[in-house]
Amino acid sequence: MKKNKIVFSMLLIFMLLLTACNSGEVSGDKHDGKSDGKPKQGGDLVVGSTGEPTLFNPLYSTDSASSDIEDLIYSTLLDVNEKLEVEYDLAEDVKQSKDGLSFDVKLRKGVKFHDGKEMTADDVVFTYSIPLNDDYVGERGTNFKVIKSITKKGKYEVEFKLKHPDPYFYNVTLGSYGILPKHILKDVPISKLGEHEFNRKNPIGTGPFKFKEWKQGQYVKVEAFDHYYGGRPHLDSITYKIIPDGNAALTQLQAGDIGYYVIKGPDYKTAEGFDHVKVETKLGLNYSYIGWNQKNELFRDKKVRQALSYAINRQAIVDQVLDGDGKVANIPESPISWNYPKNKDKIKTFDYNPEKAKKLLKEAGWTDSDGDGILDKDGKKFAFTMKTNQGNKPREDLAVVVQQQLKEIGIEAKPQIVEWSALIEQMNPPNWDFDAIILGWSLATFPDQSNIFHSKEAKKGLNYVWYQNKELDKLLDKAKTYKDREDYQKIYEKIYEILAEDQPYTFLYYENYHRAMPANMKGFVFHPKNDLYKAEDWWLDKK
């Protein structure tokens, strides 16, 4: 699925190290010469991940590891190409009414689910109705609240009516959620659907690959779907291997056991020297951050959050931890997005200034009353735990650097490295079990910050830092009524001004994506968001 993940994304966007191995097929050398250009069939590509998926249902998953697999298993009504342009996928036509309140979607005919059943309008209505049900307990409901009604107009035609115009609906919602099989799930109570065995033992979609097996802690395997409407994939299978340690993944890449690997940080320079590997590099739709949990009273004061950002030398982190491989971020939007502010002078930045940080903390009532080097207030020490995910070496290193920098202004921050799936469970509702968290978001191709920063998303959504700003809420709601991109961008300039001022996150940096792959792999197209974009077109040259 192509969702706005927040995945850690994540997505999420979130932003995982990926590895891949080709089971004996990765034998090509980057100096072997040119291919004849004709796609070859066969081969197993093993894509490694430092994070393990949680489930395979796009209406319930929130992590990027799950989304990687969902991208292979499911197809969506619309898609977004490498130029961030909307394209048809399961839909062959979409007509929007002049008032922006109605969308008539005509479906491809003859599309098969992996069990051989034809996909029809019934499946689309079923899928999009799930988050509208009062018993839905997933975290993806926000994007569906704008829907007034969903009507089957024919076997291959669906009409969506909206409560108000929402540019996000066409640009993202219609292209982010794989279509689920009604004939399999129709009798499952919505309240129990998120935990149903379908999501883990036998997910069935219409995508280019079908689910084979999941050995928890080891791998997820998918196989080519012979009856995929876009044509059978060239690869026979993809094995998504769980490798919790990023250094181990790089070692496997060097040994030739791994083919496809999204490398975080400066290690990509090492990978460029491997004869059997080629590396594609571009800036992606992402940013990394430290989220301050405002359920913890330490972080409720805006002056405190601003002080924390002033105390963190983000440029030094980019230079030292990333070896210069990134750019300092000041807002939750990528410079490659069309929605990045044109007037950057209005955006408040927090260049490294520890003295200003100390001043703000003093104004907020934090002093070292007992002389132990740690600030305190009303008998409470300014001390907290800072979590991040295991296997992402830049984040692990970053946590140590931040610990040292905050210590210089009298704050005790203890890094805690947590296994990926455990971290997802800890941070999400209803647990919110963290003080501060270092993660990254994989951004939506059409920007909408509501899911992450609107106050209504705190209890059940992705606003897990419990950030609240009524003015921002109103602007986010108003932005959803705009159809014109120019108007949308103007109101978002104000939204980004507020977020930069309030610092619900310390926005750290934008990263380049480094995708290492077999030197003999063809058909790859670099997408600024999706690591496994068009994997059905990938093939291994067996010269």
HELIX and SHEET records of a PDB file:
HELIX    1   1 SER A   64  ILE A   73  1                                  10    
HELIX    2   2 ALA A  121  SER A  129  1                                   9    
HELIX    3   3 ILE A  130  LEU A  132  5                                   3    
HELIX    4   4 GLY A  141  PHE A  144  5                                   4    
HELIX    5   5 PRO A  167  ASN A  171  1                                   5    
HELIX    6   6 THR A  173  GLY A  175  5                                   3    
HELIX    7   7 LYS A  182  LEU A  185  1                                   4    
HELIX    8   8 ILE A  190  LEU A  193  1                                   4    
HELIX    9   9 PHE A  198  LYS A  201  1                                   4    
HELIX   10  10 GLY A  246  ALA A  255  1                                  10    
HELIX   11  11 ASP A  267  ALA A  271  1                                   5    
HELIX   12  12 GLU A  297  PHE A  299  5                                   3    
HELIX   13  13 LYS A  302  ALA A  311  1                                  10    
HELIX   14  14 ARG A  314  GLN A  320  1                                   7    
HELIX   15  15 LYS A  344  LYS A  346  5                                   3    
HELIX   16  16 PRO A  354  GLU A  363  1                                  10    
HELIX   17  17 LYS A  393  LYS A  407  1                                  15    
HELIX   18  18 TRP A  420  MET A  427  1                                   8    
HELIX   19  19 SER A  450  PHE A  453  1                                   4    
HELIX   20  20 SER A  455  GLU A  457  5                                   3    
HELIX   21  21 LYS A  470  ALA A  479  1                                  10    
HELIX   22  22 ARG A  485  ASP A  502  1                                  18    
HELIX   23  23 ALA A  535  ASP A  537  5                                   3    
SHEET    1   A 5 LEU A  18  CYS A  21  0                                        
SHEET    2   A 5 ASP A  44  SER A  49 -1                                        
SHEET    3   A 5 SER A 237  ILE A 242  1                                        
SHEET    4   A 5 TYR A 219  ALA A 224 -1                                        
SHEET    5   A 5 PHE A 209  LYS A 215 -1                                        
SHEET    1   B 2 LEU A  78  VAL A  80  0                                        
SHEET    2   B 2 VAL A  86  TYR A  88 -1                                        
SHEET    1   C 4 ALA A  91  GLN A  96  0                                        
SHEET    2   C 4 SER A 102  LEU A 107 -1                                        
SHEET    3   C 4 GLU A 157  LEU A 162 -1                                        
SHEET    4   C 4 ILE A 147  GLY A 154 -1                                        
SHEET    1   D 3 TYR A 261  ILE A 263  0                                        
SHEET    2   D 3 TYR A 505  PRO A 518 -1                                        
SHEET    3   D 3 VAL A 277  LEU A 283 -1                                        
SHEET    1   E 6 TYR A 261  ILE A 263  0                                        
SHEET    2   E 6 TYR A 505  PRO A 518 -1                                        
SHEET    3   E 6 ASN A 286  TRP A 292 -1                                        
SHEET    4   E 6 ALA A 436  SER A 442 -1                                        
SHEET    5   E 6 ALA A 383  ASN A 389  1                                        
SHEET    6   E 6 GLU A 412  VAL A 418  1                                        
SHEET    1   F 3 TYR A 261  ILE A 263  0                                        
SHEET    2   F 3 TYR A 505  PRO A 518 -1                                        
SHEET    3   F 3 GLY A 326  VAL A 328 -1                                        
SHEET    1   G 2 ASP A 376  LYS A 377  0                                        
SHEET    2   G 2 LYS A 380  LYS A 381 -1                                        
SHEET    1   H 2 MET A 521  LYS A 522  0                                        
SHEET    2   H 2 TRP A 539  LEU A 540 -1                                        
END                                                                             
